[in-house]
Amino acid sequence: MDKPGQLKVLVFAASLRAESLNRKLAELAGRVAEKSGAAVVVASMRDFDCPSYDGDLETAQGIPTGAQALKRCLDETDAFIVSSPEYNGSMPGGLKNAIDWGSRFRPQPFDGKHGLLLSASPSMGGGNRGLWSLRMPLEHLGARIYPDMFSLAMAHKALADGELADPTHQARFEKNIEAFLSLAEAAKHYPCMKRAWVEFPGEPPGTGVDRVDPVPA
Ligand SMILES: Cc1cc2nc3c(=O)[nH]c(=O)nc-3n(C[C@H](O)[C@H](O)[C@H](O)COP(=O)(O)O)c2cc1C
């Protein structure tokens, strides 16, 4: 059970694969976050899986359960950590689709959330390009994405016995998580910036096209 005032962090991997390297990295991030004093809520991308975004489906049936679960997880936590694969130099389509559906809620659940982006890949790039593409929609939605991202290259070799095989990498990973958590912690207790989220500047607010969240009171 989490203690009053304790930072609550959502941790998930954006892969559906049982043997996902990103799930292993997300689990490691969760353990580090717990050790740092945060309450960790672990979720699975399966919970957030949605049919392809379709405005007609939204009108007929509303927002699907996968995006509802994502919104609930975001609403119940102060910050999120996602470990995402890189597919063809970008983010996985399933994650973008869940973000697109999630962005249809009002208030819009990503707005003002602190987020840390991780990736793991067998490649030498570690999936880092995917994180730059993921940063874009999240920042567009008002999430405060931490400047430092962690991309684990050759992850099939670099992940060993629930830790990173290289102690220097492990120490750097832990510092990255701890630094992110201390910012999220400060923001939880000392909210310092209020802003109005407007999806499309210039679009007049009105029923059906209203994509504006006002400045919170
Ligand atoms: C469709 C597809 C595209 C991929 N594109 C890239 C890529 O651009 N860069 C990269 O580093 N790895 C790429 N990979 C390899 C993934 O990084 C690798 O499969 C990884 O293990 C997936 O993450 P997971 O283990 O968490 O499921 C791709 C894999 C698939 C299936």
The ligand as an SDF file (V2000), in Angstrom:
LIG
                    3D

 31 33  0  0  0  0  0  0  0  0999 V2000
    8.6280   -4.4250  -37.4400 C   0  0  0  0  0  0  0  0  0  0  0  0
    9.9260   -4.2960  -36.6940 C   0  0  0  0  0  0  0  0  0  0  0  0
   10.7230   -3.2130  -36.9390 C   0  0  0  0  0  0  0  0  0  0  0  0
   11.9200   -3.0540  -36.2230 C   0  0  0  0  0  0  0  0  0  0  0  0
   12.6670   -1.9250  -36.4150 N   0  0  0  0  0  0  0  0  0  0  0  0
   13.7260   -1.6880  -35.6120 C   0  0  0  0  0  0  0  0  0  0  0  0
   14.4290   -0.4420  -35.6940 C   0  0  0  0  0  0  0  0  0  0  0  0
   14.1250    0.4320  -36.4630 O   0  0  0  0  0  0  0  0  0  0  0  0
   15.4450   -0.2380  -34.8330 N   0  0  0  0  0  0  0  0  0  0  0  0
   15.8230   -1.1790  -33.8990 C   0  0  0  0  0  0  0  0  0  0  0  0
   16.7360   -0.9190  -33.1310 O   0  0  0  0  0  0  0  0  0  0  0  0
   15.1950   -2.3740  -33.8340 N   0  0  0  0  0  0  0  0  0  0  0  0
   14.1490   -2.6420  -34.6450 C   0  0  0  0  0  0  0  0  0  0  0  0
   13.4780   -3.8260  -34.5600 N   0  0  0  0  0  0  0  0  0  0  0  0
   13.9670   -4.8570  -33.6280 C   0  0  0  0  0  0  0  0  0  0  0  0
   13.3940   -4.6490  -32.2620 C   0  0  0  0  0  0  0  0  0  0  0  0
   14.1670   -3.6810  -31.5900 O   0  0  0  0  0  0  0  0  0  0  0  0
   13.4330   -5.9700  -31.4790 C   0  0  0  0  0  0  0  0  0  0  0  0
   12.5830   -6.9000  -32.1140 O   0  0  0  0  0  0  0  0  0  0  0  0
   13.0750   -5.7740  -30.0430 C   0  0  0  0  0  0  0  0  0  0  0  0
   13.3840   -6.9450  -29.3370 O   0  0  0  0  0  0  0  0  0  0  0  0
   11.5910   -5.4210  -29.8850 C   0  0  0  0  0  0  0  0  0  0  0  0
   11.3100   -5.0580  -28.5660 O   0  0  0  0  0  0  0  0  0  0  0  0
   10.7510   -6.1040  -27.5070 P   0  0  0  0  0  0  0  0  0  0  0  0
   11.8480   -7.1170  -27.2630 O   0  0  0  0  0  0  0  0  0  0  0  0
   10.4880   -5.2820  -26.2930 O   0  0  0  0  0  0  0  0  0  0  0  0
    9.5130   -6.7480  -28.0530 O   0  0  0  0  0  0  0  0  0  0  0  0
   12.2990   -4.0230  -35.2670 C   0  0  0  0  0  0  0  0  0  0  0  0
   11.4720   -5.1260  -35.0580 C   0  0  0  0  0  0  0  0  0  0  0  0
   10.3000   -5.2620  -35.7400 C   0  0  0  0  0  0  0  0  0  0  0  0
    9.4080   -6.4600  -35.4650 C   0  0  0  0  0  0  0  0  0  0  0  0
  1  2  1  0
  2  3  1  0
  2 30  2  0
  3  4  2  0
  4  5  1  0
  4 28  1  0
  5  6  2  0
  6  7  1  0
  6 13  1  0
  7  8  2  0
  7  9  1  0
  9 10  1  0
 10 11  2  0
 10 12  1  0
 12 13  2  0
 13 14  1  0
 14 15  1  0
 14 28  1  0
 15 16  1  0
 16 17  1  0
 16 18  1  0
 18 19  1  0
 18 20  1  0
 20 21  1  0
 20 22  1  0
 22 23  1  0
 23 24  1  0
 24 25  2  0
 24 26  1  0
 24 27  1  0
 28 29  2  0
 29 30  1  0
 30 31  1  0
M  END
$$$$
